[in-house]
Amino acid sequence: MKARQLTALVVVSLVLILVIAPGSAGAGSTWTSCRGTEQNQVILDHGTWVVRGDTLHGRGMVSTYEEFSDCPQLGGLNIVTMNANWDLNGVGPMWGSGRLESNYNGGGVWEGSWQGAIGADGTCTYKAVVHGVSGSVKGLKSFLFADCSGVVTTFTAILLDPGGE
């Protein structure tokens, strides 16, 4: 009987934490939904690519992308580092980091990480979390979800301003 009461108490406590904490932590915060595209510009460094058995290991490939968004804070030049463990058909996981030099309101810099995968059917998706570290975007945070299956990558994002209005 005591085990059941303890379990019920833990469940109720977790529910209260999940309901109350986001409201208090988000007080004064603003969330904005964004959409955009990115276009590959140039590969700055091909990195190192090695075949090990039936896996292609890529490390440290650096490319630039031009970012366009209906949220101007997320537009600018993105320098992306990519790593991958793909099969010999180019299918499998990839991950890395990015540094976006925003054009917004005098400029600012976002930094973050991303992870994704290329599927056997040719689909390519990734998600990223970035933080504004300087200039006009300092203190902002964004969660981005992208479809990189086509020539132009499309994305949706949530832009969080913890200072809000």
N, C-alpha and C positions, 0 to 999 in steps of 0.2 A: 504494500500500500504506500509506504514512504517513497519507494522508487517511482511510482506513478505520480505522486504529488511533486516530487523533484523534477520529473520530466515535464509536467504541466507548467511548473514555475519557470523552467528554462525556456520553454516555447513561448510563453506569454512575455517574458523578458525580452527575448529576441524580437518578437513582433513589435513591442513598444519601442525598442531601440531603432528598428528599421523604419517605423512610422515617424517618430519624433526627431531623430538625428538629422535626416536630410532637410527637414524644415528649418531647424535651428542653424545648421551649417550653411544653408543656402539663403538665409535671410539677407536681403539686399542684393543678391546675385541676379544677373540677367542671363538668360539662355537665348541664343539666336540660331535658327536653322539656316544652313547655307548649302549652296550647290555650286559646282564648278567643274573645271577641266584642267588637265595638265598635259603638256606636250613635251616630249623628250627633245632636248636641244643638242647635246653633244656628250660623248663619253670622254671624260678627262683622264681616266686611268682604268684599264681593263682588269686590273687586279690579277689574282692568281687563280687559274682554273686547272684542276688536276682530276684525271679519271682514276678512281679507285674501285676496281671490280666493275660493278654495273652502275656506279654512282659518279656523277659529275659534281665535284666540290668547287664552288666558287667563293672566293674571299676577297673583299676589299675593292669591288668594282665601284668607281665613282662616276656619276653622271649628273648633268644639269637638266632641270625641267623648268618650264615657264608655267606658273600657276595663275589661273584666272578664276575668280569667284564673285558671286553676287554679294559676298561679305568682303569688302575691300581689305580688311585686315589680313586675309588669307591669300592675297595676290602677291606675286613677285617671283624672284629667282630662287629655286630650291636646289641645293647641292645634296645629292643623295648617295649614301654608301650602301651597297647591296652585297649580301652573302646568300649562298644557295646550296642546297643538296638536292640535285635533280637526277632523275634517271637519264639514260642516254637519249631519251626522246624530249628532254627538257621539261619533265613533269616532276613536281614535288615542291617542298617548302622553300621559302625565301624570307629574309629578314634584314634589317639594317637600321640606319639612322638617317636623319635629315636635318638640314639647316636652311630655313627659308628666310631670305632677306626680303621683308615686306616693303611695299611701296607706300603703305598707308600712313597718312598724316605725318610726313617727314621721315618715315622709315622706322624699322624695328626688326628684331631678329626673333624667330621661333626656332626652338630645338626640340627634337623628339626622336621617337623610335617607331618602327613599323614591323609588321609581320604579315605574311600572306602565302599564297600558293598558286601554282599553275596546275590545272587539272588535265586529265587525259583527253577530255573533250575540248580543250583549248581555252577553257575559262581561266581567268586570272583575277584574283581578288586580293585585297589587302586592307588592313585596318592600321590606323596610326593614332598616337597620342602625342600632342605637341604642346609646349609651354612657351609663352612669350617671355624672353629673357632680357630684352632691352628695347629702348625707344618706345614708340607709340603702342606696342603690343605687350609691353612688360606687365606681367601679372595675369595675362589672359591664358586660357587653356582651351584646346580644341580636341575633339574626338572625330576622326575622319574614317569613312568607309568608302572604298574605291572599287570600281570595276575597271581593270586594266586589260580587258580582253581585246579591245579594238586598237586602232592606230592612235586614237586620242583617249586618254583615261578620263572617266567621269567619276565624280565623287559627291557624296553628301557629307555634311559635317555639322556638328553642334559646337557653337562658340560660347564659351562660358566666361563671363566677366564677373569675378567674385566681388568686385567693388560695387557693381550694379548701380542702379539709380534708385 
